[in-house]
Amino acid sequence: MSKRLRDKPSSSLASVQKRQFSPGGGGYEGQQAYSEEQEDARRVADHYSARSNQTFEERENSPIVHLKKLNNWIKSVLVQLYARPGDRVLDLACGKGGDLLKWDKAKAGYYVGVDIAEGSIKDCMARYNGDTYQQRWKKFSFPARLICADCYETRLDQYLFDDAPFDICSCQFAMHYSWSTEARARQALANISALLRPGGTFIGTMPDANVIIKRLRETEAMEFGNSVYCITFGEEYAEKKFPASRPFGIKYKFHLEDAVDCPEWVVPFHLFKLLAEEYDLELVLMKNFHEFVNEYLQNPEFADLMGRRGPLGDGQQGQSTLSQDEWEVSYLYLAFVLRKRGPLPFQRRVSNANRGKTFLAEEDIEFLST
């Protein structure tokens, strides 16, 4: 796959000054009503709840099967780079538990999954228990706890006080759902910072705002895409200008075949980095997916994993299996790593998994209201 240079940052998104933030997270003038944000959050939750766990045949017949494999490879690399045996894992927006095997291979010591979608949490429970085709009879090495809550609205620090601090937090393809308001974005980062130990790591993936805005400005219409995806902006953005003074609530409709069909929000990464710093989270890594793939494929271990995953080669004369349209979709995303500031603990605390279980029933799922 040929290497593509990263687009230069959009000036309207990259020149945000830290003085724009108010210490108390008071919000920006012109924010959408809270009730509308709740409705959007529920739409997202309902969308993911309605999606069923797919069989092997269904997954292999997906029009974006190789994109899904590529995304899993990227997440696997992040876990292998930053997780250590025995880590206490906080998985925000854990969905249906698609990353449970990754944490198992990393020899996690304890796992807490949080997701707003009740259907997804129940599917995650089934996967953890080995009741799905993907993990039939699988016995995971770590005890787990599952919580149904909106981690962008709910304070998790007190509820998970006895489980904290966590060594690593993961939020995959979901952080942008917090960016509908400043209050939600701040609550997300406050939860992560409060629950991570000093030196703990926050790994994640999210849409790349620079690429999305550049693509929008390259077209005369208010939408762009290819055979597998479409992004549509509302007419309120007809001038295609995004003032740095109003960086939250920039909503668009994202459709990805066999995966996503719901509202999302632009996250100017420069602003995300500045806001994270207010919560003692400092940037360690940020790479667009194309850059990430090109760099970590140079590592023999990760190249071997790519061969086994199959997204960029099917074992037959190095023939690529990832379509050009899928590769174009991957350019819409970036991977990031943040680290919690503070002195490293003298020694690792013994994992507190007292509330975790090695088999979960529906009554074990915990429900938190905002």
Contacts in CASP RR format, 6 or more apart in sequence:
PFRMAT RR
TARGET T0000
AUTHOR 0000-0000-0000
METHOD contacts of the structure
MODEL  1
MSKRLRDKPSSSLASVQKRQFSPGGGGYEGQQAYSEEQEDARRVADHYSA
RSNQTFEERENSPIVHLKKLNNWIKSVLVQLYARPGDRVLDLACGKGGDL
LKWDKAKAGYYVGVDIAEGSIKDCMARYNGDTYQQRWKKFSFPARLICAD
CYETRLDQYLFDDAPFDICSCQFAMHYSWSTEARARQALANISALLRPGG
TFIGTMPDANVIIKRLRETEAMEFGNSVYCITFGEEYAEKKFPASRPFGI
KYKFHLEDAVDCPEWVVPFHLFKLLAEEYDLELVLMKNFHEFVNEYLQNP
EFADLMGRRGPLGDGQQGQSTLSQDEWEVSYLYLAFVLRKRGPLPFQRRV
SNANRGKTFLAEEDIEFLST
1 293 0 8 1.000
1 294 0 8 1.000
1 312 0 8 1.000
1 320 0 8 1.000
1 322 0 8 1.000
1 327 0 8 1.000
3 290 0 8 1.000
3 294 0 8 1.000
4 290 0 8 1.000
4 331 0 8 1.000
6 210 0 8 1.000
6 288 0 8 1.000
6 290 0 8 1.000
6 291 0 8 1.000
7 210 0 8 1.000
7 211 0 8 1.000
7 214 0 8 1.000
8 210 0 8 1.000
9 210 0 8 1.000
9 270 0 8 1.000
10 209 0 8 1.000
10 210 0 8 1.000
10 213 0 8 1.000
10 214 0 8 1.000
10 242 0 8 1.000
12 213 0 8 1.000
12 241 0 8 1.000
12 242 0 8 1.000
12 243 0 8 1.000
12 244 0 8 1.000
13 209 0 8 1.000
13 210 0 8 1.000
13 213 0 8 1.000
13 242 0 8 1.000
13 244 0 8 1.000
13 247 0 8 1.000
13 266 0 8 1.000
13 268 0 8 1.000
13 270 0 8 1.000
13 271 0 8 1.000
14 210 0 8 1.000
14 268 0 8 1.000
14 270 0 8 1.000
15 244 0 8 1.000
15 270 0 8 1.000
16 244 0 8 1.000
16 247 0 8 1.000
16 268 0 8 1.000
16 270 0 8 1.000
16 271 0 8 1.000
16 274 0 8 1.000
17 244 0 8 1.000
18 274 0 8 1.000
20 244 0 8 1.000
20 245 0 8 1.000
20 247 0 8 1.000
21 274 0 8 1.000
21 275 0 8 1.000
21 278 0 8 1.000
25 182 0 8 1.000
25 183 0 8 1.000
25 186 0 8 1.000
26 182 0 8 1.000
26 183 0 8 1.000
27 181 0 8 1.000
27 182 0 8 1.000
27 183 0 8 1.000
27 248 0 8 1.000
28 182 0 8 1.000
28 245 0 8 1.000
28 246 0 8 1.000
28 247 0 8 1.000
28 248 0 8 1.000
29 246 0 8 1.000
30 246 0 8 1.000
31 181 0 8 1.000
31 182 0 8 1.000
31 248 0 8 1.000
31 249 0 8 1.000
32 180 0 8 1.000
32 181 0 8 1.000
32 249 0 8 1.000
34 181 0 8 1.000
37 180 0 8 1.000
37 181 0 8 1.000
37 184 0 8 1.000
40 180 0 8 1.000
40 251 0 8 1.000
40 263 0 8 1.000
41 116 0 8 1.000
41 150 0 8 1.000
41 152 0 8 1.000
41 153 0 8 1.000
41 177 0 8 1.000
41 180 0 8 1.000
43 262 0 8 1.000
43 263 0 8 1.000
44 116 0 8 1.000
44 117 0 8 1.000
44 177 0 8 1.000
44 262 0 8 1.000
44 263 0 8 1.000
45 116 0 8 1.000
45 117 0 8 1.000
45 118 0 8 1.000
45 120 0 8 1.000
45 150 0 8 1.000
46 117 0 8 1.000
47 260 0 8 1.000
47 261 0 8 1.000
47 262 0 8 1.000
48 95 0 8 1.000
48 96 0 8 1.000
48 115 0 8 1.000
48 117 0 8 1.000
48 119 0 8 1.000
48 120 0 8 1.000
49 117 0 8 1.000
49 118 0 8 1.000
49 119 0 8 1.000
49 120 0 8 1.000
51 96 0 8 1.000
51 120 0 8 1.000
52 123 0 8 1.000
53 96 0 8 1.000
53 123 0 8 1.000
53 126 0 8 1.000
53 127 0 8 1.000
53 132 0 8 1.000
53 133 0 8 1.000
53 134 0 8 1.000
54 62 0 8 1.000
55 133 0 8 1.000
56 133 0 8 1.000
56 134 0 8 1.000
59 65 0 8 1.000
59 68 0 8 1.000
62 68 0 8 1.000
62 257 0 8 1.000
62 258 0 8 1.000
63 227 0 8 1.000
63 228 0 8 1.000
63 257 0 8 1.000
63 258 0 8 1.000
64 228 0 8 1.000
64 256 0 8 1.000
64 257 0 8 1.000
64 258 0 8 1.000
64 259 0 8 1.000
64 326 0 8 1.000
64 329 0 8 1.000
66 310 0 8 1.000
66 311 0 8 1.000
66 312 0 8 1.000
66 321 0 8 1.000
66 322 0 8 1.000
66 323 0 8 1.000
66 326 0 8 1.000
67 228 0 8 1.000
67 311 0 8 1.000
67 322 0 8 1.000
67 326 0 8 1.000
67 329 0 8 1.000
67 330 0 8 1.000
68 259 0 8 1.000
69 309 0 8 1.000
69 310 0 8 1.000
69 311 0 8 1.000
70 289 0 8 1.000
70 293 0 8 1.000
70 309 0 8 1.000
70 311 0 8 1.000
70 312 0 8 1.000
70 322 0 8 1.000
70 326 0 8 1.000
70 330 0 8 1.000
71 173 0 8 1.000
71 205 0 8 1.000
71 330 0 8 1.000
71 333 0 8 1.000
72 309 0 8 1.000
73 302 0 8 1.000
73 305 0 8 1.000
73 306 0 8 1.000
73 309 0 8 1.000
73 311 0 8 1.000
74 205 0 8 1.000
74 289 0 8 1.000
74 292 0 8 1.000
74 293 0 8 1.000
74 335 0 8 1.000
75 99 0 8 1.000
75 102 0 8 1.000
75 172 0 8 1.000
75 205 0 8 1.000
76 102 0 8 1.000
76 305 0 8 1.000
76 309 0 8 1.000
77 292 0 8 1.000
77 296 0 8 1.000
77 302 0 8 1.000
77 305 0 8 1.000
78 170 0 8 1.000
78 203 0 8 1.000
78 204 0 8 1.000
78 205 0 8 1.000
78 335 0 8 1.000
78 337 0 8 1.000
79 99 0 8 1.000
79 102 0 8 1.000
79 103 0 8 1.000
79 105 0 8 1.000
79 106 0 8 1.000
79 170 0 8 1.000
79 203 0 8 1.000
80 106 0 8 1.000
80 301 0 8 1.000
80 302 0 8 1.000
81 337 0 8 1.000
82 168 0 8 1.000
82 201 0 8 1.000
82 203 0 8 1.000
82 337 0 8 1.000
83 89 0 8 1.000
83 103 0 8 1.000
83 106 0 8 1.000
83 108 0 8 1.000
83 167 0 8 1.000
83 168 0 8 1.000
84 106 0 8 1.000
84 167 0 8 1.000
85 106 0 8 1.000
85 107 0 8 1.000
85 108 0 8 1.000
85 109 0 8 1.000
86 107 0 8 1.000
86 108 0 8 1.000
86 109 0 8 1.000
86 110 0 8 1.000
86 142 0 8 1.000
86 167 0 8 1.000
86 351 0 8 1.000
87 106 0 8 1.000
87 108 0 8 1.000
87 109 0 8 1.000
87 110 0 8 1.000
87 166 0 8 1.000
87 167 0 8 1.000
87 168 0 8 1.000
88 108 0 8 1.000
88 109 0 8 1.000
88 110 0 8 1.000
88 112 0 8 1.000
88 163 0 8 1.000
88 165 0 8 1.000
88 166 0 8 1.000
88 167 0 8 1.000
88 168 0 8 1.000
88 351 0 8 1.000
88 352 0 8 1.000
88 353 0 8 1.000
89 103 0 8 1.000
89 108 0 8 1.000
89 109 0 8 1.000
89 110 0 8 1.000
89 111 0 8 1.000
89 112 0 8 1.000
89 142 0 8 1.000
89 166 0 8 1.000
89 167 0 8 1.000
89 168 0 8 1.000
89 169 0 8 1.000
89 170 0 8 1.000
90 112 0 8 1.000
90 113 0 8 1.000
90 114 0 8 1.000
90 160 0 8 1.000
90 166 0 8 1.000
90 168 0 8 1.000
90 169 0 8 1.000
90 170 0 8 1.000
90 192 0 8 1.000
90 195 0 8 1.000
90 196 0 8 1.000
91 97 0 8 1.000
91 99 0 8 1.000
91 103 0 8 1.000
91 111 0 8 1.000
91 112 0 8 1.000
91 113 0 8 1.000
91 114 0 8 1.000
91 169 0 8 1.000
91 170 0 8 1.000
91 171 0 8 1.000
92 113 0 8 1.000
92 114 0 8 1.000
92 151 0 8 1.000
92 169 0 8 1.000
92 170 0 8 1.000
92 171 0 8 1.000
92 174 0 8 1.000
92 188 0 8 1.000
92 191 0 8 1.000
92 192 0 8 1.000
93 114 0 8 1.000
93 115 0 8 1.000
93 116 0 8 1.000
93 151 0 8 1.000
93 171 0 8 1.000
93 172 0 8 1.000
93 173 0 8 1.000
93 174 0 8 1.000
93 175 0 8 1.000
93 177 0 8 1.000
94 113 0 8 1.000
94 114 0 8 1.000
94 115 0 8 1.000
94 120 0 8 1.000
94 121 0 8 1.000
94 124 0 8 1.000
94 146 0 8 1.000
95 115 0 8 1.000
95 117 0 8 1.000
95 120 0 8 1.000
95 121 0 8 1.000
95 123 0 8 1.000
95 124 0 8 1.000
96 120 0 8 1.000
96 123 0 8 1.000
96 124 0 8 1.000
96 127 0 8 1.000
97 120 0 8 1.000
97 123 0 8 1.000
97 124 0 8 1.000
97 127 0 8 1.000
97 128 0 8 1.000
98 124 0 8 1.000
98 127 0 8 1.000
98 134 0 8 1.000
99 170 0 8 1.000
99 172 0 8 1.000
100 111 0 8 1.000
100 124 0 8 1.000
100 127 0 8 1.000
100 128 0 8 1.000
100 135 0 8 1.000
100 140 0 8 1.000
101 135 0 8 1.000
101 138 0 8 1.000
103 111 0 8 1.000
103 142 0 8 1.000
104 140 0 8 1.000
104 141 0 8 1.000
104 142 0 8 1.000
107 141 0 8 1.000
108 141 0 8 1.000
108 142 0 8 1.000
109 141 0 8 1.000
109 142 0 8 1.000
109 143 0 8 1.000
109 351 0 8 1.000
109 353 0 8 1.000
110 142 0 8 1.000
110 143 0 8 1.000
110 144 0 8 1.000
110 163 0 8 1.000
110 351 0 8 1.000
110 352 0 8 1.000
110 353 0 8 1.000
110 356 0 8 1.000
111 140 0 8 1.000
111 142 0 8 1.000
111 143 0 8 1.000
111 144 0 8 1.000
111 145 0 8 1.000
112 144 0 8 1.000
112 145 0 8 1.000
112 146 0 8 1.000
112 147 0 8 1.000
112 160 0 8 1.000
112 163 0 8 1.000
112 166 0 8 1.000
113 124 0 8 1.000
113 144 0 8 1.000
113 145 0 8 1.000
113 146 0 8 1.000
113 147 0 8 1.000
114 146 0 8 1.000
114 147 0 8 1.000
114 148 0 8 1.000
114 149 0 8 1.000
114 151 0 8 1.000
114 156 0 8 1.000
115 121 0 8 1.000
115 124 0 8 1.000
115 147 0 8 1.000
115 148 0 8 1.000
115 149 0 8 1.000
116 148 0 8 1.000
116 149 0 8 1.000
116 150 0 8 1.000
116 151 0 8 1.000
117 148 0 8 1.000
118 148 0 8 1.000
118 365 0 8 1.000
118 367 0 8 1.000
121 146 0 8 1.000
121 147 0 8 1.000
121 148 0 8 1.000
121 365 0 8 1.000
122 362 0 8 1.000
122 365 0 8 1.000
123 132 0 8 1.000
124 146 0 8 1.000
125 146 0 8 1.000
125 360 0 8 1.000
125 361 0 8 1.000
125 362 0 8 1.000
125 364 0 8 1.000
125 365 0 8 1.000
126 132 0 8 1.000
127 134 0 8 1.000
127 135 0 8 1.000
128 135 0 8 1.000
128 140 0 8 1.000
128 144 0 8 1.000
128 146 0 8 1.000
128 360 0 8 1.000
129 359 0 8 1.000
129 360 0 8 1.000
130 136 0 8 1.000
130 137 0 8 1.000
130 138 0 8 1.000
130 139 0 8 1.000
139 358 0 8 1.000
140 358 0 8 1.000
142 353 0 8 1.000
143 353 0 8 1.000
143 356 0 8 1.000
143 357 0 8 1.000
143 358 0 8 1.000
144 356 0 8 1.000
144 357 0 8 1.000
144 358 0 8 1.000
144 360 0 8 1.000
145 163 0 8 1.000
145 355 0 8 1.000
145 356 0 8 1.000
145 357 0 8 1.000
145 364 0 8 1.000
145 366 0 8 1.000
146 360 0 8 1.000
146 364 0 8 1.000
146 365 0 8 1.000
146 366 0 8 1.000
147 159 0 8 1.000
147 365 0 8 1.000
147 366 0 8 1.000
147 367 0 8 1.000
147 368 0 8 1.000
148 365 0 8 1.000
148 366 0 8 1.000
148 367 0 8 1.000
148 368 0 8 1.000
149 156 0 8 1.000
149 366 0 8 1.000
149 367 0 8 1.000
149 368 0 8 1.000
149 369 0 8 1.000
149 370 0 8 1.000
150 370 0 8 1.000
151 187 0 8 1.000
151 188 0 8 1.000
151 191 0 8 1.000
152 177 0 8 1.000
152 178 0 8 1.000
152 184 0 8 1.000
152 185 0 8 1.000
152 187 0 8 1.000
152 188 0 8 1.000
153 184 0 8 1.000
153 187 0 8 1.000
153 370 0 8 1.000
154 187 0 8 1.000
154 191 0 8 1.000
154 368 0 8 1.000
154 369 0 8 1.000
154 370 0 8 1.000
155 187 0 8 1.000
155 190 0 8 1.000
155 191 0 8 1.000
156 191 0 8 1.000
156 194 0 8 1.000
156 195 0 8 1.000
156 368 0 8 1.000
157 164 0 8 1.000
157 190 0 8 1.000
157 191 0 8 1.000
157 194 0 8 1.000
157 195 0 8 1.000
159 368 0 8 1.000
160 195 0 8 1.000
162 352 0 8 1.000
162 354 0 8 1.000
162 355 0 8 1.000
163 352 0 8 1.000
163 355 0 8 1.000
164 194 0 8 1.000
164 195 0 8 1.000
164 197 0 8 1.000
165 195 0 8 1.000
165 196 0 8 1.000
165 197 0 8 1.000
165 200 0 8 1.000
165 349 0 8 1.000
166 195 0 8 1.000
166 196 0 8 1.000
166 197 0 8 1.000
166 200 0 8 1.000
167 196 0 8 1.000
167 197 0 8 1.000
167 200 0 8 1.000
167 201 0 8 1.000
167 348 0 8 1.000
168 196 0 8 1.000
168 200 0 8 1.000
168 201 0 8 1.000
168 202 0 8 1.000
168 203 0 8 1.000
169 192 0 8 1.000
169 195 0 8 1.000
169 196 0 8 1.000
169 200 0 8 1.000
169 201 0 8 1.000
169 202 0 8 1.000
169 203 0 8 1.000
170 202 0 8 1.000
170 203 0 8 1.000
170 204 0 8 1.000
171 188 0 8 1.000
171 192 0 8 1.000
171 202 0 8 1.000
171 203 0 8 1.000
171 204 0 8 1.000
172 204 0 8 1.000
172 205 0 8 1.000
173 205 0 8 1.000
173 206 0 8 1.000
173 333 0 8 1.000
174 206 0 8 1.000
175 188 0 8 1.000
175 204 0 8 1.000
175 206 0 8 1.000
175 267 0 8 1.000
175 272 0 8 1.000
176 206 0 8 1.000
176 207 0 8 1.000
176 264 0 8 1.000
176 265 0 8 1.000
176 266 0 8 1.000
176 267 0 8 1.000
177 264 0 8 1.000
177 265 0 8 1.000
178 184 0 8 1.000
178 185 0 8 1.000
178 187 0 8 1.000
178 188 0 8 1.000
179 185 0 8 1.000
179 248 0 8 1.000
179 249 0 8 1.000
179 250 0 8 1.000
179 265 0 8 1.000
179 266 0 8 1.000
179 267 0 8 1.000
179 272 0 8 1.000
180 248 0 8 1.000
180 249 0 8 1.000
180 251 0 8 1.000
180 265 0 8 1.000
181 248 0 8 1.000
181 249 0 8 1.000
182 248 0 8 1.000
185 248 0 8 1.000
185 272 0 8 1.000
185 275 0 8 1.000
186 275 0 8 1.000
186 279 0 8 1.000
189 275 0 8 1.000
189 276 0 8 1.000
189 278 0 8 1.000
189 279 0 8 1.000
189 281 0 8 1.000
190 279 0 8 1.000
192 202 0 8 1.000
192 279 0 8 1.000
192 281 0 8 1.000
193 279 0 8 1.000
193 280 0 8 1.000
193 281 0 8 1.000
193 340 0 8 1.000
196 202 0 8 1.000
196 281 0 8 1.000
196 340 0 8 1.000
197 340 0 8 1.000
197 345 0 8 1.000
197 349 0 8 1.000
198 340 0 8 1.000
198 341 0 8 1.000
198 342 0 8 1.000
198 343 0 8 1.000
198 344 0 8 1.000
198 345 0 8 1.000
199 339 0 8 1.000
199 340 0 8 1.000
199 341 0 8 1.000
199 342 0 8 1.000
199 344 0 8 1.000
200 339 0 8 1.000
200 340 0 8 1.000
201 284 0 8 1.000
201 337 0 8 1.000
201 338 0 8 1.000
201 339 0 8 1.000
201 340 0 8 1.000
202 281 0 8 1.000
202 337 0 8 1.000
202 338 0 8 1.000
202 339 0 8 1.000
202 340 0 8 1.000
203 335 0 8 1.000
203 336 0 8 1.000
203 337 0 8 1.000
204 335 0 8 1.000
204 336 0 8 1.000
204 337 0 8 1.000
205 289 0 8 1.000
205 333 0 8 1.000
205 334 0 8 1.000
205 335 0 8 1.000
205 336 0 8 1.000
206 267 0 8 1.000
206 333 0 8 1.000
206 334 0 8 1.000
206 336 0 8 1.000
207 264 0 8 1.000
207 266 0 8 1.000
207 267 0 8 1.000
207 332 0 8 1.000
207 333 0 8 1.000
207 334 0 8 1.000
208 269 0 8 1.000
208 288 0 8 1.000
208 289 0 8 1.000
208 331 0 8 1.000
208 332 0 8 1.000
208 333 0 8 1.000
208 334 0 8 1.000
209 266 0 8 1.000
209 267 0 8 1.000
209 268 0 8 1.000
209 269 0 8 1.000
210 269 0 8 1.000
211 288 0 8 1.000
211 331 0 8 1.000
211 332 0 8 1.000
212 231 0 8 1.000
212 252 0 8 1.000
212 266 0 8 1.000
212 332 0 8 1.000
213 240 0 8 1.000
213 242 0 8 1.000
213 266 0 8 1.000
215 224 0 8 1.000
215 225 0 8 1.000
215 231 0 8 1.000
215 332 0 8 1.000
216 222 0 8 1.000
216 224 0 8 1.000
216 231 0 8 1.000
216 233 0 8 1.000
216 237 0 8 1.000
216 240 0 8 1.000
217 240 0 8 1.000
218 224 0 8 1.000
222 232 0 8 1.000
222 233 0 8 1.000
222 234 0 8 1.000
222 235 0 8 1.000
222 237 0 8 1.000
222 238 0 8 1.000
223 230 0 8 1.000
223 231 0 8 1.000
223 232 0 8 1.000
223 233 0 8 1.000
224 230 0 8 1.000
224 231 0 8 1.000
225 231 0 8 1.000
225 328 0 8 1.000
226 325 0 8 1.000
226 328 0 8 1.000
226 329 0 8 1.000
227 257 0 8 1.000
227 325 0 8 1.000
228 256 0 8 1.000
228 257 0 8 1.000
228 323 0 8 1.000
228 325 0 8 1.000
228 326 0 8 1.000
228 329 0 8 1.000
229 254 0 8 1.000
229 255 0 8 1.000
229 256 0 8 1.000
229 257 0 8 1.000
229 325 0 8 1.000
229 329 0 8 1.000
229 332 0 8 1.000
230 253 0 8 1.000
230 254 0 8 1.000
230 255 0 8 1.000
231 252 0 8 1.000
231 253 0 8 1.000
231 254 0 8 1.000
231 255 0 8 1.000
231 332 0 8 1.000
232 252 0 8 1.000
232 253 0 8 1.000
232 255 0 8 1.000
233 252 0 8 1.000
233 253 0 8 1.000
234 251 0 8 1.000
234 252 0 8 1.000
237 250 0 8 1.000
242 250 0 8 1.000
242 266 0 8 1.000
242 268 0 8 1.000
244 268 0 8 1.000
247 268 0 8 1.000
247 271 0 8 1.000
248 265 0 8 1.000
249 265 0 8 1.000
249 266 0 8 1.000
250 265 0 8 1.000
250 266 0 8 1.000
251 263 0 8 1.000
251 264 0 8 1.000
251 265 0 8 1.000
251 266 0 8 1.000
252 263 0 8 1.000
252 264 0 8 1.000
252 265 0 8 1.000
252 266 0 8 1.000
253 262 0 8 1.000
253 263 0 8 1.000
253 264 0 8 1.000
254 260 0 8 1.000
254 261 0 8 1.000
254 262 0 8 1.000
254 263 0 8 1.000
254 264 0 8 1.000
255 261 0 8 1.000
256 329 0 8 1.000
269 286 0 8 1.000
269 334 0 8 1.000
269 336 0 8 1.000
273 283 0 8 1.000
273 286 0 8 1.000
276 282 0 8 1.000
276 283 0 8 1.000
276 338 0 8 1.000
280 340 0 8 1.000
280 341 0 8 1.000
280 342 0 8 1.000
281 338 0 8 1.000
281 339 0 8 1.000
281 340 0 8 1.000
281 341 0 8 1.000
282 338 0 8 1.000
282 339 0 8 1.000
282 341 0 8 1.000
283 336 0 8 1.000
283 337 0 8 1.000
283 338 0 8 1.000
284 337 0 8 1.000
284 338 0 8 1.000
284 339 0 8 1.000
285 335 0 8 1.000
285 336 0 8 1.000
285 337 0 8 1.000
286 334 0 8 1.000
286 335 0 8 1.000
286 336 0 8 1.000
286 337 0 8 1.000
287 295 0 8 1.000
287 334 0 8 1.000
287 335 0 8 1.000
287 336 0 8 1.000
288 331 0 8 1.000
288 333 0 8 1.000
288 334 0 8 1.000
289 330 0 8 1.000
289 331 0 8 1.000
289 332 0 8 1.000
289 333 0 8 1.000
289 334 0 8 1.000
289 335 0 8 1.000
290 327 0 8 1.000
290 330 0 8 1.000
290 331 0 8 1.000
292 334 0 8 1.000
292 335 0 8 1.000
293 312 0 8 1.000
293 330 0 8 1.000
296 302 0 8 1.000
297 303 0 8 1.000
297 306 0 8 1.000
297 312 0 8 1.000
306 312 0 8 1.000
306 313 0 8 1.000
307 313 0 8 1.000
307 315 0 8 1.000
310 321 0 8 1.000
311 321 0 8 1.000
311 322 0 8 1.000
312 320 0 8 1.000
312 321 0 8 1.000
312 322 0 8 1.000
313 319 0 8 1.000
313 320 0 8 1.000
313 321 0 8 1.000
313 322 0 8 1.000
314 321 0 8 1.000
357 364 0 8 1.000
END
